[in-house]
Amino acid sequence: MRKQLAKTIYNIYHNDVIKAEKYISKIEYLTKSEIESYQLRKLNLLLDYAYKYVPFYKIILNSIGFGCKGLKSIDDLKKLPIISKNELRKNFNLFIPKKEIKFTTGRTSGSTGEPLIYRKCNNCKVIEMALGLRFAKNMGIKIEDRKLLIWGGIKMNSYNTMIRYIKNYIYNYDVYNNYNINKDSITKLLNKLYKNKYLYYRSYPSTLALVAREINNKQQIFNNCPKVISVSVETLMESDRNIIEKVFGKIVYTQNRCEV
């Protein structure tokens, strides 16, 4: 019942995501030259929009003498300056496009310091979710499969917390807060893993490596290995990969942030 509910609701409310994922699946198998041509075309469309409608980018592109020129090759990206988080904070309003666009406001978890507030256009959210859906399919994970998310907690108001709880229930996600990891919290997480069978773990690599080392040190047999594991946010160190794969016996995938 719950599995069917997850598939049905996702198909109804995320039909645009499903369409985008189908499009992405076709791009995935382009040749190298076709991919570079596609990237260049999309980047130039983005640059053109940024220069015309986003005050900050017009200022910064003019300041380096780039102006409204497009990229002639992917290597031309090196000519563009890297925008820091501090610049985003100081010039927050200059990033608002003059051309009206639908967007949502979000914030980072603050795992590397002060949380960053950002705007994301609705279409970007669709593409992000579509990439997550494609990534999951490539790993053999379905929307309705039981999943464990070991992640940082973002402060939300009561309404958003309730919405997130409902979504996690529908899409079969069990969430464990990655923040303030210590001996007691590792023990609680271990109990959860021994008690429940998840097909998919998604985690910070350092946290999952801590768990794997604890299981390895106890020399206990772990029979609840997931079908697949993916890690994100932090760099996956080779030592962490080795212990995770030794304990859980699975190939570990790395990914940028995306949602399934």
LINTAHU-V807944 format. One record per pair of residues at least 6 apart in sequence whose C-alpha atoms are under 8 Angstrom apart, sorted by the first residue. I is the first residue (numbers start at 1). J is the second residue. Records with the same first field share a line. If there is no record, write none. Layout:
I = J, J
This chain:
2 = 144, 170
3 = 144, 145
4 = 144
5 = 170
6 = 143, 144, 170, 171, 172
7 = 143, 144
10 = 143
11 = 18
16 = 126
17 = 126, 127, 129, 130
18 = 130
20 = 126, 127, 130
21 = 127, 130, 131, 133, 134
24 = 130, 131, 134
25 = 134
27 = 35
36 = 74
39 = 74
40 = 71, 72, 73, 74
43 = 71
44 = 70, 71
47 = 68, 70
48 = 68, 70
50 = 57, 58, 97
51 = 57, 58, 61, 67, 68
52 = 58
53 = 97, 98, 99
54 = 94, 95, 96, 97, 98
55 = 94, 95, 96, 97, 98
56 = 91, 94, 95
57 = 95
58 = 67
61 = 67, 68, 80
62 = 68
71 = 77
85 = 116
88 = 95
89 = 116, 117
101 = 121
102 = 121, 122
103 = 119, 120, 121, 122
104 = 119, 120, 121, 122
105 = 117, 118, 119, 120
106 = 117, 118, 119, 120
107 = 115, 116, 117, 118, 154
108 = 115, 116, 117, 154
109 = 115, 116, 152, 153, 154
110 = 116
111 = 152
128 = 258, 259
129 = 258, 259, 260
131 = 258, 259
132 = 258, 259, 260
133 = 259, 260
136 = 142, 260
139 = 228
141 = 199, 200
143 = 171, 172, 260
144 = 171, 172
145 = 171, 172, 199, 200
146 = 171, 172, 173, 174, 197, 198, 199, 200
147 = 172, 173, 174, 198, 199, 200, 201, 202
148 = 173, 174, 175, 176, 198, 200, 201, 202
149 = 173, 174, 175, 176, 201, 202, 203
150 = 175, 176, 177, 178, 201, 202, 203, 204
151 = 175, 176, 177, 178, 179, 202, 203, 204
152 = 177, 178, 179
153 = 177, 178, 179
168 = 174, 175
176 = 189
178 = 204, 207
181 = 207
186 = 210, 211
189 = 211
190 = 211, 215
193 = 224
194 = 222, 223, 224
196 = 224
197 = 224, 225, 226
198 = 224, 225, 226, 227
199 = 225, 226, 227, 228
200 = 226, 227, 228, 229, 230
201 = 226, 228, 229, 230
202 = 229, 230, 231, 232
203 = 230, 231, 232
204 = 231, 232, 233, 234
205 = 231, 232, 234, 235, 236, 240, 241
206 = 234, 236, 240
208 = 244
209 = 240, 241, 243, 244
212 = 243, 244, 247, 248
213 = 243, 244, 247
215 = 222, 247
216 = 247
222 = 247, 248
225 = 248, 249
226 = 248, 250
227 = 250
228 = 250, 251, 252
229 = 250, 251, 252, 253
230 = 252, 253, 254, 255
231 = 252, 253, 254, 255
232 = 254, 255, 256, 257
233 = 256, 257
236 = 254
241 = 252
244 = 250, 252
245 = 251, 252
